[in-house]
Amino acid sequence: MATQDKPRLDPATARAVIDPESYAQWDGILDTFDRLREEKPVAWVEPEDDLVHPPFWLVTRYDDVMRMSKDNATFLNNPHTVVFSLTEGIEFAKAMTGGSEHMVASLVTFDGPIHMKYRKLTQEWFMPKNLRTVEDEIRGIASAAVDRLLEAGEEVDFVKTVSAPYPLHVVMQIMGVPEEDEPRMLMLTQQLFGGSDEDLNQSGIKDLPPEAITQLVAGAVADFEAYFAKLTAERRANPTGDVASTIANAVIDGEPLNDRDMMGYYIILAAAGHDTTSASTAGAMLALAQDPEQWAKVKADRSLLPGIVEEAIRWTTPVQHFMRTAAEDTEVGGQPIAKGDWLMMNYVAANHDPAHFDDPRRFDAARSPNRHLAFGAGAHQCLGLHLARLEMRILFETLLDRIDSVELAGEPARSKSTFVGGLKALPLRVKPA
């Protein structure tokens, strides 16, 4: 199909879809997706002005994103990057890795059958049966988090005090990372996922140029790799019962993991294993702080809590997109797609599709069914989804036990990111029980 025949986005809309600032202005990007689902649900996005990137198809309807997520033979995680990147970033990754567009090789970047072989290495760790063995430990971590919240005084930033450090501590304990190294893990995760946000990338500089962001991300990856190389040596010499020992001593097809794949495994668990749960946790607290009646209801009836957890994950949608590459000529939503085309599955758009979610911008704890796409679907569905739900449920049980009421004490702020998003600040006024 000739480029001029494709349903192209206008320059302003094309920029909005890939601009991290757009996702910090939440209602505006939701308005954009509402319009696109009606007018151009599968739209061709070409580079404009100074934002040079490979062209791609933007997919915004729930049904199309769900179908693509489940069809892992037609829509591949390789060879092109699974996270949107400007051309400069892609070329930098290829130079750093010897040809791969993926700065980090991980479960997220593998296709079958190798993907499942790697997934099975740690899958049992994150299943409900095994998580029950660490539930008491998680309750202790949640209790300590609420202690910090109450000790901080009447007004507190929930993100910095609770929703960022709490899931970080949980996943690091499971992995086997010492508590004193957790601040380093948090900083590196924020640089990896929040490179465009001056508050998260540690630069304090607004509107960093793309080349500086690329350097920040590369630096974070290198620091992660150096840390986990040392941890690998320790766990090979003295294996323990943690996830780091499993990865360090893993064998696939009779061979130990190569260094690149091993480091990628650590990084995806260490970074994605807490940042997304942090975002959903803050989203749930925001919704409850904005609705005192709902807080009172769940405080009186804890059976409502699973619904609040699930709705928070949909409403927040921490992982905002993934990219796929067409393995063959196909179609999406009736739109012809050529072999080799790059496509963006936009989960924010899909999770706010009114064809599947009535009044999708409303936080509805009683929403049922709530088959959202925040965890993905199919073979690449989030490995840690059971842990995320458990962490959130335990934390809010603890919060509801020890807090009488909560309300906003200022304006919440969202992070500037096209990939992993959510609140970076949530000022609250808290009244202890």
FIVEXLUM-319525 format. One record per residue (C-alpha): x, y, z. Coordinates in steps of 0.1 Angstrom, whole numbers, plus 5000, padded with zeros to 4 digits. Layout:
BEGIN
XYZ...
This chain:
BEGIN
500050005000501450344991502250575020499650835008496850575009497450485046495350645073498050885085498051085117498351465114501651605127500251735160498551405168501551195157503751405181501351365210501250985207505050965212505651275234506351175271504751505282501451395267501251105291501851345320498751545308496451235312493051375302494551525270496051195258492851005266490951265245493251195217492750815219488950855221489051045188491450805171489450495181486550655162488350805133491550595127491750305151494750165132496750475121500150515104502550735123505450895104508251105119507751475119510251765124512951685150511451355162513051105139511850745143510850445122507250475110504750255128501050155131499250285162496650045174494050185199491049955201490749695228489749405205492749465181495249495209493949185226494148985193497649105187498749015222497548655218498948605183502648575190503348395157502148685136503248975159506848935170508849085199511849065176513749175155512749535162512649695196509549625218509649975233509150285211512450465205513750735183516050635155519050775174518350545204517850245181521150305164522850355197521550025210522749845178526149995183526349895219525049535214526649445181523449475161520449425183517849705187517249595223519549755248518549475272517849115261515048975283511848785285510149085269512349065238512248695232509848505209508848145211510147885218513048045235510748275254509047995272512247825281513448135298510148215314509947865331513247935349511448165374507748115367507147905398508548175420505648405411502748155412500148185440501247855457504847985462503748335471501848205500505148115516506248475516502948635524503848695561507148855550505249085527502849175555505749285576507149505548503649655543503449725580506849905580505650105550502550225568504750305599506750545576503550695563502250775598505650885612505951135583503251365598499851475587500851565552503051325531503951235496502550885492504750795462508050875479507050735513505050425504504250335468507850355455509850185483507249915493507049705461510749765456511549615490509249315483510749225449514349285461513849045490512548775466515448835443518048835471519249195467520449335501518249615516521149865516521249835478517649915472518150295468520550225439517949985423515250255426517450525411518550305382514950195375513850555373516650635349515750335328511950405326511750775333514550915312512351205299511351325334513751555351512451445385513051075378516251075357518151255385519351525362516951805373517151935338513851995320513451875284516751685280517651625244517151275230520851195229521151285266518251055275519850775255523050815274521150815307519450485298522650325286524350435318521650275339521849945320525649935324525250005362522649735365524849485346527949565368525849515399524349185388527649055375528949075410525848925425526048635400529548555411528448545447525448325440527548075419530048045447527348025475523847955461520948045484517148005479516548325462515748415425519248555420520648205427518148055402519248285374522948275382522947895380520347845353520847605324518947605291519447325266522347205286524147545286524447825312522848155302525148385283526048705301523748935280520648715285521448665322521849045329518649115309516848865331517949035363517149375350513649305338512749145372514549415393513149715374509749605360509049395391508449705412507950015391504649905376503249795410504250125425502250305398499150095403499350135441499550515438496650505414494550315438495350565466494550855444491150715435490350655472491650995483489351155457486350955469485950945507482750745503484550465485487250465512484650435539482950145520486049935516487150005552483849855563483749575537487149425527485449205501485549515479489349525480490149295451487949505428489749825439493149655431492049535397490449865388493550055399495649845376493349915346492750285354496450355358497850125331501550145342502949985310501550215285502550035253504549765237505749735201505449435178506749355143504649175117506048835108503948825076501449025056498349045077495649285089494549455121491049595124490649555087493749755079496349575057499749535075502849445056505449195067508149385087505849665097506249805133503149835154502350005187499849825210498750115231497449975264496250315277493950345247492849985249492050005286489950315281487950175252484250245259483349945238484649725266484649945297481550155305482550515314486250415313487650725329485550655360487250455388484750185395485749925421482649715413483549695376482849345364484049185342487349375342489449195317491949475312495149465292497449625318499249285323499149205286497748875274498948555258502448415261503948745272501448815300503148975329505148715349504548895382500848965380499948745410502648915431501449265421497849185431499049025464501249315473498549575466495949375486498149335516499249695516495649835514494449595541497149745563496350095553492650055560493349895594495550195605494150495587490850655594490650885564492851025536492451325513494551515487496851775501497951915468498051845431499151495421501851485393502251215366505651115352506651215317507050875300505750705269506550355283506150305321503950575335502050675366502150915395505551055406504051265434500851215454500551465483498151335510496651445543496351135564494251085596495450785617492850535630
